[in-house]
Amino acid sequence: MRCGPLAALLVLSIPAMAFAQSAGEVERCFQNPAGCTTGSPPPAAPPPAARATPPPAPDYATVLKSPEAERRKLQESLHILDKYNGPIDGNLQSDASEKAIASWQKGHGYAAVGKLTPSEAVALNNEAARVPIKRINPTPAAGAASPPTPPPASMPSNAEALKALQAKLAERRRAAEPKAQAAVQALVRDLTAYMAAGGKGVAGEQFALFAKWYADNKAAGRGFGDVKPAVEDYGDAKAGEAVTAEVTLQTLQGDAVQPQCMMFAWIEANPRKDTHAFSCDDVAGVEKWKTDQSLKSAWR
């Protein structure tokens, strides 16, 4: 059967229309995949990969800020394990402590950073607790002759120690006594000369309290008797040889004899230095004078 010209035209037009539709459909699907209704849908895009969460940073601050007793315990554990020979002072950030910690960490598979996490600190202490106590004196090998044990040195008793101290003090006093007695006798001569001269002389110039005592008694009509001295203390001071003497001064009124006591303190020199007089009951004043002079007694 023959086709007319119109039929032939239609036959020829169908492939072209189909091709035009296919090309348009492709372009439409490329530009808007969701609106594409023909053909197989494009494969779904894979979901974005989940972002990996980084591991938390190691906690070194907890151990470094722990109580000193716990930090000392860690140093002791390192010492037991032969890692540390420094002072047990709780300083985990010293060079010696950090090197010891790093050495221990390296031997146990930890990061050798020289600082401990809490779990590492527990492991370190637990390991040290399992170490047996080391003997200071190892047991000698079988058959080896043990050296003889010396007898224990006898300790002096308290009585013996006191006796030795007293002997030492007595020796020091015997060496100092001639100088001390000479200094006190020179003072007595000056005191006696002052009273005999009616209140004139170096004794009154050097010891103001003595000069006042003399003037008060003279004004009261009293006379003066014996002067009896005793060395109270003697020794080296920062300015020379220091002397303190207790002197009994007699006053006379009629038949009555009244002894009065005065303490004299000075540094030996010509003339005397740092002179002072006290009433005999002013013990605190005398001791303060000795302290001020840095007296190292050779008398007591």
QUIHU-V116478 format. One record per residue. N is the residue number from 0. RES is the residue in one letter. PHI is phi in whole degrees, -180 to 180 (* if undefined). PSI is psi in whole degrees, -180 to 180 (999 if undefined). OMEGA is omega in radians with two decimals (* if undefined). Layout:
<<N & RES & PHI & PSI & OMEGA> <N & RES & PHI & PSI & OMEGA>>
//
This chain:
<<0 & M & * & 134 & -3.11> <1 & R & -90 & 140 & 3.06> <2 & C & -96 & 141 & 3.10> <3 & G & -76 & 173 & -3.14> <4 & P & -57 & -38 & -3.12> <5 & L & -67 & -41 & -3.13> <6 & A & -65 & -41 & 3.13> <7 & A & -62 & -39 & 3.13> <8 & L & -63 & -40 & 3.13> <9 & L & -66 & -41 & -3.14> <10 & V & -62 & -41 & -3.12> <11 & L & -71 & -27 & -3.08> <12 & S & -78 & -26 & -3.04> <13 & I & -63 & -50 & 3.13> <14 & P & -60 & -39 & -3.11> <15 & A & -65 & -40 & 3.13> <16 & M & -67 & -41 & 3.13> <17 & A & -63 & -41 & 3.14> <18 & F & -65 & -40 & -3.13> <19 & A & -66 & -41 & 3.11> <20 & Q & -66 & -40 & -3.13> <21 & S & -64 & -41 & 3.13> <22 & A & -66 & -41 & 3.12> <23 & G & -66 & -40 & 3.13> <24 & E & -63 & -40 & 3.12> <25 & V & -63 & -45 & -3.12> <26 & E & -65 & -40 & 3.14> <27 & R & -65 & -41 & 3.14> <28 & C & -67 & -35 & 3.13> <29 & F & -66 & -42 & -3.11> <30 & Q & -77 & -31 & -3.10> <31 & N & -142 & 83 & -3.08> <32 & P & -61 & -31 & -3.10> <33 & A & -67 & -27 & -3.11> <34 & G & -91 & 4 & -3.11> <35 & C & -80 & 122 & -3.05> <36 & T & -109 & -9 & -3.10> <37 & T & -117 & 153 & 3.11> <38 & G & 79 & 178 & -3.12> <39 & S & -78 & 136 & 3.12> <40 & P & -67 & 149 & 3.13> <41 & P & -65 & 149 & -3.14> <42 & P & -62 & 142 & -3.13> <43 & A & -66 & 141 & 3.13> <44 & A & -69 & 138 & -3.14> <45 & P & -64 & 145 & 3.13> <46 & P & -63 & 148 & 3.12> <47 & P & -61 & 143 & -3.12> <48 & A & -63 & 138 & 3.13> <49 & A & -66 & 135 & -3.12> <50 & R & -72 & 126 & -3.10> <51 & A & -70 & 133 & 3.12> <52 & T & -82 & 122 & -3.12> <53 & P & -66 & 146 & 3.11> <54 & P & -66 & 150 & 3.13> <55 & P & -64 & 149 & 3.12> <56 & A & -68 & 145 & 3.12> <57 & P & -59 & 142 & -3.13> <58 & D & -93 & 97 & 3.08> <59 & Y & -99 & -18 & -3.04> <60 & A & -68 & -34 & -3.08> <61 & T & -59 & -45 & -3.12> <62 & V & -71 & -41 & -3.12> <63 & L & -65 & -29 & -3.13> <64 & K & -99 & 8 & -3.14> <65 & S & -70 & 163 & 3.13> <66 & P & -56 & 153 & -3.08> <67 & E & -58 & -37 & -3.13> <68 & A & -61 & -38 & 3.13> <69 & E & -71 & -37 & 3.12> <70 & R & -69 & -37 & 3.06> <71 & R & -64 & -40 & 3.13> <72 & K & -60 & -39 & 3.11> <73 & L & -65 & -40 & 3.09> <74 & Q & -64 & -39 & 3.10> <75 & E & -64 & -40 & 3.11> <76 & S & -64 & -42 & 3.09> <77 & L & -63 & -36 & 3.12> <78 & H & -67 & -42 & 3.12> <79 & I & -61 & -36 & -3.13> <80 & L & -87 & 13 & 3.10> <81 & D & 61 & 34 & 3.10> <82 & K & -105 & -19 & -2.97> <83 & Y & -141 & 133 & 3.12> <84 & N & -126 & 13 & -3.10> <85 & G & -85 & -173 & -3.14> <86 & P & -70 & 146 & 3.07> <87 & I & -88 & 82 & -3.05> <88 & D & -120 & 3 & 3.12> <89 & G & 80 & 4 & 3.14> <90 & N & -89 & 97 & -3.12> <91 & L & -83 & -1 & -3.13> <92 & Q & -106 & 7 & 3.04> <93 & S & -73 & 159 & -3.14> <94 & D & -59 & -43 & -3.10> <95 & A & -65 & -41 & 3.14> <96 & S & -67 & -45 & -3.12> <97 & E & -65 & -38 & 3.10> <98 & K & -66 & -40 & 3.13> <99 & A & -65 & -43 & 3.14> <100 & I & -64 & -45 & -3.14> <101 & A & -61 & -39 & 3.12> <102 & S & -64 & -43 & 3.12> <103 & W & -66 & -43 & 3.13> <104 & Q & -61 & -42 & -3.12> <105 & K & -62 & -38 & -3.13> <106 & G & -76 & -9 & -3.11> <107 & H & -120 & 13 & 3.06> <108 & G & 81 & 10 & 3.08> <109 & Y & -89 & 165 & 3.03> <110 & A & -67 & 123 & -3.05> <111 & A & -82 & 76 & -3.08> <112 & V & -102 & -11 & 3.14> <113 & G & 84 & 8 & 3.06> <114 & K & -133 & 151 & -3.02> <115 & L & -109 & 138 & 2.91> <116 & T & -83 & 165 & 3.13> <117 & P & -57 & -42 & -3.13> <118 & S & -67 & -37 & 3.10> <119 & E & -67 & -38 & 3.12> <120 & A & -63 & -41 & 3.10> <121 & V & -63 & -44 & -3.13> <122 & A & -64 & -39 & 3.14> <123 & L & -64 & -48 & -3.13> <124 & N & -65 & -39 & 3.13> <125 & N & -64 & -40 & 3.13> <126 & E & -65 & -43 & -3.14> <127 & A & -66 & -33 & -3.14> <128 & A & -67 & -23 & -3.13> <129 & R & -87 & -8 & -3.12> <130 & V & -76 & 128 & 3.13> <131 & P & -66 & 152 & 3.13> <132 & I & -67 & 132 & -3.12> <133 & K & -82 & 139 & 3.08> <134 & R & -78 & 136 & 3.09> <135 & I & -72 & -42 & 3.10> <136 & N & -113 & 102 & -3.11> <137 & P & -62 & 151 & 3.12> <138 & T & -66 & 130 & -3.13> <139 & P & -66 & 151 & -3.14> <140 & A & -63 & 154 & -3.12> <141 & A & -60 & 135 & 3.10> <142 & G & 89 & -15 & -3.12> <143 & A & -78 & 136 & -3.11> <144 & A & -76 & 127 & 3.11> <145 & S & -79 & 136 & 3.11> <146 & P & -66 & 147 & -3.14> <147 & P & -63 & 138 & 3.13> <148 & T & -82 & 121 & -3.12> <149 & P & -68 & 148 & 3.11> <150 & P & -65 & 144 & -3.14> <151 & P & -62 & 139 & 3.12> <152 & A & -68 & 133 & -3.12> <153 & S & -75 & 130 & 3.12> <154 & M & -87 & 137 & 3.13> <155 & P & -67 & 143 & 3.10> <156 & S & -73 & 167 & 3.11> <157 & N & -60 & -39 & -3.14> <158 & A & -65 & -41 & 3.13> <159 & E & -67 & -40 & 3.13> <160 & A & -64 & -41 & 3.12> <161 & L & -65 & -40 & 3.13> <162 & K & -63 & -41 & 3.12> <163 & A & -65 & -40 & 3.13> <164 & L & -66 & -43 & 3.13> <165 & Q & -63 & -38 & 3.12> <166 & A & -65 & -38 & 3.13> <167 & K & -67 & -44 & 3.12> <168 & L & -65 & -39 & 3.13> <169 & A & -64 & -37 & 3.12> <170 & E & -66 & -41 & 3.11> <171 & R & -65 & -40 & -3.11> <172 & R & -69 & -38 & 3.11> <173 & R & -62 & -36 & 3.13> <174 & A & -72 & -32 & -3.08> <175 & A & -89 & -20 & -2.98> <176 & E & -58 & -44 & -3.14> <177 & P & -58 & -43 & -3.14> <178 & K & -67 & -42 & -3.10> <179 & A & -64 & -46 & -3.12> <180 & Q & -64 & -39 & 3.12> <181 & A & -63 & -40 & 3.14> <182 & A & -66 & -41 & -3.11> <183 & V & -71 & -39 & 3.11> <184 & Q & -64 & -35 & 3.07> <185 & A & -65 & -37 & 3.08> <186 & L & -63 & -45 & -3.13> <187 & V & -60 & -41 & 3.12> <188 & R & -61 & -42 & -3.13> <189 & D & -69 & -38 & 3.11> <190 & L & -65 & -45 & -3.13> <191 & T & -64 & -42 & 3.14> <192 & A & -65 & -36 & 3.14> <193 & Y & -65 & -45 & -3.12> <194 & M & -71 & -36 & 3.13> <195 & A & -68 & -29 & -3.13> <196 & A & -88 & 11 & 3.10> <197 & G & 72 & 30 & 3.08> <198 & G & 95 & 35 & 3.10> <199 & K & -131 & 139 & 3.10> <200 & G & 139 & 176 & -3.02> <201 & V & -68 & -29 & -3.10> <202 & A & -60 & -43 & 3.12> <203 & G & -70 & -34 & 3.11> <204 & E & -69 & -34 & -3.07> <205 & Q & -87 & -29 & -3.05> <206 & F & -126 & 94 & -3.03> <207 & A & -63 & -38 & -3.12> <208 & L & -65 & -37 & 3.09> <209 & F & -66 & -42 & 3.12> <210 & A & -61 & -39 & 3.12> <211 & K & -69 & -41 & 3.12> <212 & W & -60 & -44 & -3.14> <213 & Y & -63 & -46 & -3.10> <214 & A & -64 & -40 & -3.13> <215 & D & -65 & -43 & -3.13> <216 & N & -70 & -38 & 3.11> <217 & K & -65 & -40 & 3.11> <218 & A & -66 & -27 & 3.12> <219 & A & -85 & 3 & 3.10> <220 & G & 81 & 19 & -3.13> <221 & R & -91 & 151 & 3.01> <222 & G & -99 & -179 & -3.05> <223 & F & -129 & 140 & -3.10> <224 & G & -115 & -136 & -3.05> <225 & D & -71 & 155 & 3.04> <226 & V & -120 & 117 & -3.08> <227 & K & -118 & 114 & -3.08> <228 & P & -100 & 162 & 2.97> <229 & A & -149 & 135 & 3.11> <230 & V & -68 & 124 & 3.10> <231 & E & -92 & -40 & 3.09> <232 & D & -162 & 157 & 3.14> <233 & Y & -157 & 143 & 3.10> <234 & G & 172 & -177 & 3.14> <235 & D & -82 & 138 & 3.08> <236 & A & -127 & 175 & -3.08> <237 & K & -66 & -23 & -3.11> <238 & A & -109 & 2 & -3.13> <239 & G & 144 & -155 & 3.14> <240 & E & -86 & 120 & -3.08> <241 & A & -95 & 141 & -3.13> <242 & V & -133 & 136 & 2.92> <243 & T & -127 & 135 & -3.08> <244 & A & -135 & 138 & 3.05> <245 & E & -97 & 122 & -3.04> <246 & V & -121 & 129 & 3.04> <247 & T & -97 & 122 & -3.11> <248 & L & -111 & 124 & -3.13> <249 & Q & -91 & 135 & 2.98> <250 & T & -113 & 148 & -3.06> <251 & L & -123 & 133 & 3.06> <252 & Q & -146 & 104 & -3.02> <253 & G & 67 & -128 & 3.11> <254 & D & -92 & -4 & -3.08> <255 & A & -85 & 136 & 3.06> <256 & V & -116 & 121 & -3.09> <257 & Q & -118 & 110 & 3.09> <258 & P & -80 & 140 & 3.08> <259 & Q & -130 & 144 & -3.02> <260 & C & -111 & 138 & 3.09> <261 & M & -142 & 145 & 3.13> <262 & M & -106 & 132 & 3.13> <263 & F & -116 & 140 & 3.14> <264 & A & -138 & 139 & -3.13> <265 & W & -164 & 168 & 3.01> <266 & I & -105 & 128 & -3.09> <267 & E & -62 & 125 & 3.07> <268 & A & -173 & 179 & 3.10> <269 & N & -130 & 97 & 0.08> <270 & P & -78 & 171 & 3.12> <271 & R & -62 & 152 & -3.14> <272 & K & -117 & 158 & 3.08> <273 & D & 48 & 48 & -3.09> <274 & T & -77 & 145 & 3.11> <275 & H & -158 & 147 & 3.06> <276 & A & -125 & 145 & -3.10> <277 & F & -135 & 158 & 2.90> <278 & S & -73 & 153 & -3.03> <279 & C & -68 & -20 & 3.11> <280 & D & -89 & 1 & 3.11> <281 & D & -90 & 66 & -3.10> <282 & V & -65 & -40 & -3.12> <283 & A & -63 & -40 & 3.14> <284 & G & -65 & -41 & 3.13> <285 & V & -65 & -45 & -3.11> <286 & E & -65 & -36 & 3.09> <287 & K & -64 & -40 & 3.11> <288 & W & -61 & -42 & 3.11> <289 & K & -62 & -43 & 3.13> <290 & T & -64 & -43 & 3.13> <291 & D & -62 & -32 & -3.13> <292 & Q & -88 & -2 & -3.10> <293 & S & 56 & 47 & -3.09> <294 & L & -69 & 126 & 2.99> <295 & K & -106 & 101 & -2.97> <296 & S & -68 & 138 & 2.97> <297 & A & -114 & 16 & -3.03> <298 & W & -116 & -30 & -3.03> <299 & R & -106 & 999 & *>>
//
